[in-house]
Amino acid sequence: MWLIKLPFKLLALPVLLVVCVFTIFYKLALGVTGFAAGIIYLIFGVCIVIALLQGYWVNVGIIFAAACVVFLITMTAELVLMGLEALSGLLSGFIFSR
């Protein structure tokens, strides 16, 4: 049985290498993006407080919606990272199985 799996394991090895390298760079980019998202949340918070003090309720809603969009983008990026890590785990499990 191991002889049948051998060509597929040899094909999966470069795919695992590419997925692992992409996961590492994606994780680094996601860390930088998280830092930038924190700064954006700080700016949105200040803008919401200023708009609340001036009574611009429509602007508060718009800024809050923009903050929700940033949150959804960040969570989608985290889900992609989880998928990449799961894929690399499955590939390594297949390659190193008996």
Disulfide bonds with the S-S distance in Angstrom:
none
